[in-house]
Amino acid sequence: MNRRMVFYMTGQIVKLEAAVLLLPLLVAVIYQEACLWAILATIGIALVLGFALTLISRPKSQVIFAREGFVIVALSWLALSAVGALPFFLSGEIPHYIDALFETVSGFTTTGASILTDIESMSHGLLFWRSFTHWIGGMGVLVLIMAIVPSVSGRNMHILRAEMPGPVVGKLMPRIRDTAKILYVIYLAMTAVLVILLLCGGMPLFDSILHAFGAAGTGGFGIKADSIAGYSPYLQWVIGVSMLAFGINFNLYYLILARQAKTAFKSRELWLYAAIVVVATAIVSFNIAPQMNGGEETVRTAFFQVSSIITTTGYSTADFNLWPGLSKGVLFALMFLGGCAGSTAGGLKVSRAMMLFSTARRDLRRLLHPRSVGVIKMEGKRLDEASITGASAYLVLYIILFASGCLLLCFEPFGIETNLSAMAACFNNVGPGFDLVGPAASYAAYSPLSKLVLSFAMLFGRLEIYPMLFMFIPSTWTKK
């Protein structure tokens, strides 16, 4: 284990956090808000901590192997969250540090679960920081640092694989830094287009930027008590479609830009993702029709909630707690599925579900025909046994951690629907659950211990288990 490199990279990330905090500081200055002193203090703390880590831990060797990549990602995200919570806490707008940490972890992991009960009373500077954490965490903060800082190692692919969601992560370009740049350019351009579309619909500039951050990062922190419900049908359609767009594998956007649209549209994951959205929207529309006023409103409401949940964004235009059981069941299932690999969405991912289904089908065929040779393909390419075994192992770990989290939440005096959906919403980075943690409620009623459990669930879910798990295994830190 190259420990010096691990702490050196963590220090670089904390320094980067100090730099991005200048944006909410600027917002606080524009609106002349008192929270600017809390943001300034946090910048100072981040700089001291960042420089201390980079100076003390300057590595003799900058080589990064797989386990260093995993630990760098996990430790960096913990440090980001711990420091990023300070503006909320120091300003007094979130009086308890555990609550501030929960809110910040929820932001960086693009979960959107909140402990706030009066969001509209929060200052503009901290509202900006709260939503900006979605945008940073959506594509990945270490992907960002690889895009703007000269490569520190020839093995940065280990960091990219540890932070990017999905069962398989590939390079778009021969150099990892170029891949990271392309990803962020596409991400930034799509966010800018979304801001323009929202402005065209009459949404104020501040609201447009923050909602674009939430949709782009598939995070879903709202700035209004009713989330998106108070905005016009046009704005709801724009945000609904944009959430789906950010739930698509960004590699496909690169292929389209590279004039390989035919290859991009051959993606089985893309078409299955689209088919699931269409079918789920149809089922929910039919089921909630008696409660709605008209055809367009019914379809729009159903589509928005389906789009929000499958992409694990968490915005809402209706309190689906009040919907029939079938609609709630569809949304609950979508919480686990999630969006496409290589997107900003959470959940298991459509590609991983496809892989697991194909594996199960092959194994069933082998039981009937022991001599048959089953080949599993993804996007036209044959998968090796290591990838297939990895997907199965991930599912086992996923179930164990999810069940463990649910058991820990059972100490709370809430019903099974609340605790089960809270764990599902946090572990899959969705945000709102059902019952007491529904879209019209918050996680404020949970104890500090449960908030920590849910915070770690969010981190495990966003980083797809392995980086966080390896960080807590003692043998990971031993020298070879």
C-alpha positions, -999 to +999 in steps of 0.1 A: +000+000+000+014+034-011+000+052+020+018+085+012+002+086-022-032+079-007-030+108+018-013+131-008-042+126-032-067+132-003-050+164+004-052+175-032-090+168-032-094+189+000-076+218-016-098+214-047-128+216-023-115+249-010-113+262-045-149+253-055-162+268-022-153+302-038-185+299-059-209+297-029-188+324-013-194+347-043-232+340-041-232+349-004-213+381-012-238+390-040-267+385-017-248+400+013-255+371+036-239+363+070-231+327+059-201+341+039-180+340+072-188+303+077-178+296+041-146+317+045-137+298+076-143+265+059-121+275+030-093+283+055-097+249+073-097+231+039-065+249+028-047+242+061-057+205+060-051+201+023-016+216+024-007+197+056-016+164+039+002+171+007+034+184+024+036+157+051+027+129+028+046+138-004+051+104-020+084+089-031+066+068-057+035+080-075+024+046-087-012+037-080-024+001-080-060-011-076-062-010-039-047+025-037-073+036-062-101+022-041-088+037-009-081+071-024-116+073-037-132+062-004-110+084+018-114+114-004-152+112-004-152+110+034-129+140+037-150+160+012-181+153+032-166+160+065-152+194+054-181+202+032-205+200+061-187+228+080-204+258+063-239+245+073-227+238+109-206+270+114-233+292+100-258+277+124-283+270+096-279+233+105-272+234+142-260+198+147-229+186+129-243+150+123-273+166+105-249+188+085-228+158+076-259+138+065-270+167+043-235+170+027-231+133+021-265+133+006-254+161-017-220+147-028-235+112-034-264+128-054-289+112-031-311+142-023-323+129+011-326+158+035-331+166+072-343+201+065-379+209+072-379+246+061-357+247+030-369+281+019-355+298+049-319+288+040-295+315+027-287+317-010-250+309-005-257+277+013-285+267-010-260+271-038-234+250-020-260+223-012-270+219-048-235+224-062-224+193-042-247+173-065-230+186-096-196+178-083-205+144-071-225+135-102-195+129-125-171+123-096-146+147-079-116+125-087-126+124-123-126+163-121-091+165-106-078+141-133-092+164-159-075+196-146-044+183-129-015+167-148-014+130-145+003+118-113+005+082-123+003+060-153-023+039-135-051+065-130-075+041-146-078+025-111-092+057-097-116+061-127-129+026-122-133+030-085-153+062-088-174+058-120-206+039-116-212+006-135-199-029-138-175-021-166-156+012-171-137+019-203-114+046-217-128+069-244-092+080-252-058+064-248-049+089-220-071+088-188-067+126-185-082+131-219-111+107-211-118+127-179-118+160-199-142+147-225-166+134-198-166+168-180-169+188-212-200+168-221-213+171-186-208+209-185-223+214-219-254+194-211-258+214-178-255+247-196-281+237-222-305+227-194-300+261-177-309+278-209-340+257-214-352+264-179-346+301-184-367+300-216-396+286-194-395+316-172-376+301-142-354+326-124-316+324-130-308+312-095-335+286-096-324+275-130-288+269-121-296+250-089-322+228-105-298+221-134-272+210-108-297+187-093-309+172-126-274+169-140-260+151-110-293+132-106-293+145-070-327+162-065-321+187-037-351+211-042-351+247-031-389+249-027-410+232-001-430+214-029-399+205-050-409+210-086-447+209-082-450+247-082-434+252-116-451+252-150-459+220-170-432+231-195-405+232-168-416+199-154-413+183-188-379+198-194-366+186-160-382+152-164-366+146-198-332+160-187-331+136-157-335+107-182-308+122-204-283+123-175-292+087-167-278+076-200-242+063-204-220+093-212-199+071-236-229+071-259-229+109-261-192+108-270-200+083-298-226+106-312-202+136-311-176+114-328-202+107-356-208+072-345-245+076-338-254+043-354-231+025-329-245+045-300-281+037-308-273+000-310-268-001-273-291-027-257-288-011-223-301+022-238-332+006-254-340-015-223-337+017-202-361+035-225-385+006-226-386+003-188-394+041-186-422+038-212-438+007-195-435+021-160-450+054-171-479+036-187-486+014-157-485+044-133-506+066-156-533+040-158-532+034-120-534+070-109-558+083-136-588+083-113-570+107-090-559+132-117-577+159-137-568+151-173-547+130-198-517+153-202-514+160-164-517+122-157-490+113-181-467+142-171-471+134-134-464+097-139-435+103-163-418+128-140-419+105-109-408+075-130-379+095-145-369+109-111-369+075-094-352+054-121-325+080-124-323+082-086-327+120-088-355+125-062-373+155-075-411+153-073-442+170-086-466+149-065-467+131-031-466+095-044-472+084-008-509+090-016-508+069-047-523+033-050-502+004-040-494-007-076-478+027-085-458+027-053-446-008-060-434+002-095-415+032-080-400+010-053-387-015-079-372+013-099-353+025-068-332-006-070-328-007-108-313+028-114-300+043-146-273+032-171-237+024-163-214+054-169-241+079-160-247+101-130-275+079-118-273+054-088-289+020-082-278-014-095-276-001-131-295-015-161-264-031-175-257-050-143-293-062-141-289-074-178-257-092-169-273-109-139-304-119-158-282-134-186-261-153-161-292-168-145-307-178-179-274-194-189-272-214-156-308-226-159-300-237-195-270-256-182-291-275-157-313-287-186-284-292-210-252-299-190-230-300-221-242-267-235-217-238-237-233-206-227-219-173-239-229-140-223-225-109-244-229-072-235-232-047-263-220-073-288-189-082-268-184-115-250-180-111-213-153-130-195-160-151-164-143-126-142-169-099-151-198-123-146-185-135-113-179-099-103-215-090-110-228-119-089-204-111-060-216-075-062-252-086-058-244-107-028-226-079-011-254-055-020-280-077-004-259-083+028-252-046+033-288-036+025-302-061+049-277-051+076-286-014+072-324-022+075-317-042+107-298-012+122-327+011+113-352-012+131-341+003+164-361+034+154-397+035+164-409+037+128-428+012+107-412-012+083-423+008+052-405+039+065-373+021+074-372-002+044-378+026+020-353+049+038-326+023+034-335+017-002-336+054-010-303+061+006-284+030-005-295+035-041-290+073-039-327+081-046-336+105-018-373+103-010-388+071+003-423+063+015-444+070+046-424+092+070-396+098+045-418+105+015-414+133-009-433+157+013-413+148+045-377+146+056-352+124+075-351+148+105-369+123+128-341+098+127-316+096+155-280+107+150-268+071+149-293+062+122-283+093+103-247+080+103-259+046+092-278+062+063-249+084+055-226+054+051-253+037+031-252+066+007-215+064+003-215+027-001-242+031-028-226+059-047-191+043-048-206+009-055-195-009-023-159-019-030-140+013-023-157+018+011-154-019+019-117-021+011-110+010+032-123-008+063-104-041+057-071-040+078-052-060+052-057-033+026-034-010+045-006-035+050+026-032+029+033-058+004 
